[in-house]
Each structure stands twice: as structure tokens, then as C-alpha cells.
Amino acid sequence: MEKETISITIYGENIDNDFKWEDWYEDAKKIIESLGYDYNYVGIRTQKLNSGKVMKLSRNEKKVLNEIQSGQEIKYISMFSLPEDFQSASFDYDVMIVKNSQFTTLTVNKGDFNKIDEQKLLQLLSKYVDNGHGEIYEMDRYESPLIYASKANPTSFFKTLKIIKEIS
């Protein structure tokens, strides 16, 4: 785990009739694995299941897949590669990918970004939203790239933020 991260965030509404959480979930797993990490923790929020904290995948993937396949509304899914000795999923991840109704964001260690085929990844993430736009940015993990992606604070709040590229 490095202090610096690079994130790709794509904003846009989920594609209406064609959006399938199952497809997104499988693609997100492949993204994590393509970076050389194991997908080992998950968070999900539906009407029936609200993990609140990340859950160990080996004990909970069946529950998560049942929720995905149930057809009920999913508020978000967060997928992580976390080291065995992690203290906080919010900061100790090697890879984090989150999808909700407003955006999809992938955050990786800065040193792992060169493993990404940027064009291919952008196509993959954009296929699940209409009118996708966003950015690629670098920042210190302790400033929380996910908070930046959610636009909870103004850009000026993030002291280490460096916008690498705008995506349209």
C-alpha cells in the first residue's frame, strides 16, 4: 500500500433498461485481478442487506450474489483488495472499486496505475452509464479519493489533489 493513489471516476446515470449489476460485478472482479490483486472484501447496500462495514468475501459472496440477482434496488457495491492485517478498509486497500447510482470509481496505488490499459478501462467503466464523463486524478489516500469522487467537499478542500485528465 502506497500513500499516493490514482483514481478514475466516471459520473453518469446507470443505463436504463440494459444495466445489469451481475455484469458490472464480474467486470469489477476482473479489473481487480488484472492488477494482480485478490478481490477479498465487499460492501453492499440494498433494502434487505446493509453491510455497513466491509465483509470478507469468502463468507459473504453468496449473500451478495443473491442480492444482485434478486432484482431489488442496489444503493452501492464496494469491492476491495485488502491486506490480511488491514485496520481500515477506507485507507488500507490496494484496490477499491465502488459503484452507485451517481458514479463508478476505481482507486489504486499510484505504482499500480501503469498496469492499467487506460483506454480499455475507460471503455469498460463507461459502458454502464449514459453520458459518462469524469476524470483521472492523483491524491493522498488519507484525503479519501472516494470523498472527492462523491463531491461531498469542494475541490479546494483536497490539498494533494492533482487532476491528471478530464474524461468526456
N, C-alpha and C positions, 0 to 999 in steps of 0.2 A: 504494500500500500504506500503510495506516494502522497505527499501533501498537495501537490498540484493535480488538478483534474481537467479533462476536456469533455465537454458535453455537446450533444447535438439535440436540439429541441425543435420539434415540428408542431406548430399550432394549426388547428383546423377542426371542424366538426367531423365526427365519425361519418363515414359514408353511410347513407341511409339504409337502403334495403340490402346491400351486399356485405355489410360489416359482420364479420364472424369472429368472436373472441377466441374460438378454438384455433383459427388460422393465425391470428396475431400472437397467441401464446406460443405456438410451435415456432414461429419465426423468431420471437424473442429468445427462446431457448437456443436456437441455432446461432444467434448473434453472440450470446454469452460464450457458447462453446467454441465459436470461431476465433475468439480472443484467447483461447487456451485456458479458460476457467470452467469450473463446475458450477452449474446452477444448483444452489443448495438451500436457499431460503426464499419464502414467498410471503407477501401480504395481500389481502383481498378484502374488499368491502362490497357486500351485497345486502339485500334486505334481510336475508337469513344468516349470513356469515359476516362477521366484522372482526377480523383478526386483531385489530388494534396494534399488535406487535407482529414482527415477522415470525413466521412459523417454519420449523425445519421441514424441508420438502419431503424427505424420506417418510415422514409420519403423516403428512397432510396433503400430498398431491392428489390423492383420490378425492378428498373433500373439495379441493379447488376445482378439479376437473368436473365433478358433479355440479358445482355451482355454475361453471362456464356452460355446461351442456343443458342446464335447466331452463335456459332462455330468459331468466329474470334479469332485471337491470343490474349491471355491474358498475359501481361507482369508480373503482380503480383496481388495478392489479400492479403490484410492485414485485419485481424479481431481482434477486441478488446472488452474487457470488461473494460469500463472506468467509474469512479465515476461521479456523476452529476456535481460536481464542478471542473472537471479537467481543468488544464491550458495547458498542452502539452501532446498530445497522445504519443509522443515519450518517455515520462518519467512517466506519471501518471497512466498507465494501471495496472490492477490486473492480466490480462491475455492478451497476444498478440500472435497471430499465423500468420505467413507470409509464403506464397508460391510464388516462382518464378521459372524460368527455371533451376536455379543452386542449390537451396536448399529449404528446409522447416525448419522453426524454431518455436519452442514453448517456450515462456518465461513466467514464473510465479513467484509470490512472493516465496521466499525461504520457508516460513512456509506452503505453499500450496503443495509443492512437495511431501510430504508424502501422499497426496490424490491420487497420480498417481500410477497406476499399470504399472510400468516401462516396463516390457516385452510386455504387451498388447499394450501400446502406441507406442513402437518402431516398433512392427509389423504393426500397423495401419499406421504410418508415412512412413514406408519403402515400403508399397505396391504400392506406387505411383511413385517409382523411380527404375531405373535399377542400379545395382551395388551400392546400398546405403551404405554409410559409414558416420561417423560423430563423435560427442562427446556430452557428457553431461558436462556442466560447470556452475560454480557459478561466479557471478561478481556483482559489484555495478551497479544499473540501470543507474546511471548518466555517466557511461563509455560506455553505449549503447551496450548491447548484440547484437543488430541487426547489428551494425557496425562490431563487431567482427565476426559474422556469415558470413557477406559479404566479409570478408578478405580484407577490404579496408585499414587496417593498420596492421603492423607486430604484432605478439603476444606480443612482449616486450612493446608495446605501452599501454597495458591494465594492470595497476598496481594491480587491485584487482582480476584479473582472476585466477581461480583455476579449473583446468581440473579434473573432478570427474571420468570420464570414457570415454575411446575410444570405438567407435562402428564400427564394421566391418561386 
